[in-house]
Amino acid sequence: MQTILRVRNTLLSALALLGAVAILALMVHVVVDVGLRNLINDPVPATFEIVTHYYMIALAFIPLAWVERGGGMVQVEALENLMSPGMRRVSDWLVAALSTLIYAALFWVTLTTALQNFESGTFVMSQQTRLVTWPGYFILPAGFGLAALVTALRLVPGGDK
């Protein structure tokens, strides 16, 4: 179990680093775009498309597993104070099981879509610039897959440490 928890923590740290890089890249990209647009009237091509197809997706879906690690995403607290400790454990287990199933289903659906977009070489055109967008589709299954792993580990005794 300790090895699995180490792997989980390593993956979560890698995702946190990836999220930080995405935030920094977004800020630098937008600042450069705005600067070039205002100084020499020549913006960075496809800024809007890059922001929407890469940065915003990364910022929305990469943190899922990190939030789930702290148990902050799905909680049932309305009746928790009325429950015995045993009932709370059952409730927490059911929430973790349901969350795992939902994240796993989302992982599968988004992975299928990502693979289809990879095979077709999905791209968008912006200002006569071809921007490949299929790699961005793999961000979603990465986020959902790791969130499923984190919630699945809660089902195992000692897996939420």
PLY file of the C-alpha trace (Angstrom):
ply
format ascii 1.0
element vertex 161
property float x
property float y
property float z
element edge 160
property int vertex1
property int vertex2
end_header
0.00 0.00 0.00
2.87 2.37 0.77
4.20 1.97 -2.79
0.80 2.82 -4.25
0.52 5.88 -2.03
4.03 6.98 -3.08
3.08 6.59 -6.75
-0.14 8.54 -6.15
1.73 11.33 -4.38
4.35 11.45 -7.14
1.66 11.68 -9.81
-0.16 14.38 -7.86
3.07 16.35 -7.48
3.72 16.02 -11.21
0.20 17.27 -11.95
0.66 20.18 -9.55
3.88 21.09 -11.36
2.14 20.77 -14.72
-0.66 23.01 -13.47
1.84 25.62 -12.29
3.60 25.52 -15.66
0.23 25.95 -17.40
-0.59 29.01 -15.28
2.80 30.59 -15.93
2.63 29.81 -19.66
-0.88 31.28 -19.84
0.23 34.50 -18.14
3.35 34.91 -20.26
1.49 34.10 -23.47
-1.31 36.58 -22.81
1.07 39.33 -21.67
3.21 38.89 -24.80
0.08 38.86 -26.98
-1.33 42.02 -25.42
2.08 43.73 -25.54
2.69 42.92 -29.20
-0.88 43.87 -30.10
-0.55 47.28 -28.45
3.08 48.06 -29.34
3.39 46.90 -32.94
-0.18 45.88 -33.82
0.95 42.28 -34.45
-0.57 39.87 -31.90
0.59 36.30 -31.33
-1.35 34.09 -33.77
-3.99 31.77 -32.31
-3.75 33.07 -28.74
-7.48 32.61 -28.15
-7.39 29.06 -29.52
-4.31 28.09 -27.49
-5.83 29.50 -24.32
-9.14 27.71 -24.83
-7.82 24.38 -26.16
-4.84 23.96 -23.82
-4.42 26.34 -20.88
-8.01 26.54 -19.67
-8.55 22.79 -20.00
-5.37 22.14 -18.03
-6.37 24.62 -15.33
-9.85 23.10 -15.00
-9.08 19.36 -15.08
-5.56 18.84 -13.75
-6.46 19.89 -10.17
-9.32 17.36 -9.85
-7.17 14.66 -8.28
-5.39 17.18 -6.04
-8.74 18.39 -4.68
-9.97 14.81 -4.27
-6.84 13.93 -2.29
-7.98 16.32 0.42
-11.57 15.08 0.14
-12.70 18.52 -0.95
-14.65 17.70 -4.09
-17.57 15.50 -3.05
-18.73 15.49 0.54
-22.01 14.58 2.16
-22.33 16.68 5.29
-26.05 17.41 5.55
-26.73 14.51 7.90
-23.19 13.75 9.01
-23.64 15.17 12.52
-26.60 12.85 13.06
-24.64 9.74 12.04
-22.68 7.41 14.24
-18.97 6.98 13.44
-19.76 3.65 11.76
-22.44 5.22 9.59
-20.02 8.02 8.66
-17.50 5.44 7.48
-20.18 3.72 5.39
-21.30 7.07 3.97
-17.71 8.07 3.14
-17.12 4.69 1.50
-20.29 4.99 -0.61
-19.34 8.52 -1.72
-15.84 7.32 -2.63
-17.26 4.34 -4.56
-19.74 6.50 -6.47
-17.07 9.13 -7.18
-14.69 6.44 -8.43
-17.32 5.03 -10.79
-18.17 8.46 -12.17
-14.52 9.48 -12.61
-13.75 6.13 -14.24
-16.65 6.56 -16.68
-15.52 10.10 -17.48
-11.97 8.81 -17.95
-13.15 6.18 -20.43
-15.37 8.53 -22.44
-12.76 11.30 -22.65
-9.99 8.83 -23.48
-12.07 7.44 -26.34
-12.63 10.97 -27.64
-8.94 11.84 -27.25
-7.91 8.74 -29.20
-10.40 9.56 -31.98
-9.04 13.11 -32.20
-5.48 11.77 -32.23
-6.29 9.42 -35.10
-7.96 12.16 -37.12
-5.29 14.75 -36.29
-7.78 17.31 -35.02
-6.80 20.95 -35.53
-8.34 24.42 -35.82
-7.51 27.20 -38.23
-6.79 30.65 -36.84
-5.55 33.57 -38.94
-4.36 31.13 -41.63
-2.43 29.24 -38.95
-3.11 25.53 -38.43
-3.15 24.78 -34.69
-3.09 21.10 -33.74
-5.54 20.57 -30.87
-5.66 16.79 -30.41
-3.00 16.76 -27.62
-5.24 18.91 -25.42
-7.89 16.22 -25.44
-5.60 13.93 -23.43
-5.61 16.37 -20.48
-9.15 15.35 -19.55
-8.58 11.58 -19.23
-5.36 12.28 -17.31
-7.26 14.40 -14.79
-10.25 12.05 -14.54
-8.06 8.94 -14.39
-5.95 10.21 -11.54
-9.06 11.45 -9.71
-10.52 7.93 -10.09
-7.31 6.47 -8.67
-7.36 8.85 -5.71
-11.00 8.11 -4.88
-10.49 4.36 -5.41
-7.67 4.40 -2.87
-10.17 5.75 -0.31
-12.04 2.46 -0.62
-9.05 0.57 0.75
-8.28 0.80 4.48
-5.34 3.15 4.93
-5.57 4.33 1.31
-6.55 7.88 2.17
-3.37 8.75 4.05
0 1
1 2
2 3
3 4
4 5
5 6
6 7
7 8
8 9
9 10
10 11
11 12
12 13
13 14
14 15
15 16
16 17
17 18
18 19
19 20
20 21
21 22
22 23
23 24
24 25
25 26
26 27
27 28
28 29
29 30
30 31
31 32
32 33
33 34
34 35
35 36
36 37
37 38
38 39
39 40
40 41
41 42
42 43
43 44
44 45
45 46
46 47
47 48
48 49
49 50
50 51
51 52
52 53
53 54
54 55
55 56
56 57
57 58
58 59
59 60
60 61
61 62
62 63
63 64
64 65
65 66
66 67
67 68
68 69
69 70
70 71
71 72
72 73
73 74
74 75
75 76
76 77
77 78
78 79
79 80
80 81
81 82
82 83
83 84
84 85
85 86
86 87
87 88
88 89
89 90
90 91
91 92
92 93
93 94
94 95
95 96
96 97
97 98
98 99
99 100
100 101
101 102
102 103
103 104
104 105
105 106
106 107
107 108
108 109
109 110
110 111
111 112
112 113
113 114
114 115
115 116
116 117
117 118
118 119
119 120
120 121
121 122
122 123
123 124
124 125
125 126
126 127
127 128
128 129
129 130
130 131
131 132
132 133
133 134
134 135
135 136
136 137
137 138
138 139
139 140
140 141
141 142
142 143
143 144
144 145
145 146
146 147
147 148
148 149
149 150
150 151
151 152
152 153
153 154
154 155
155 156
156 157
157 158
158 159
159 160
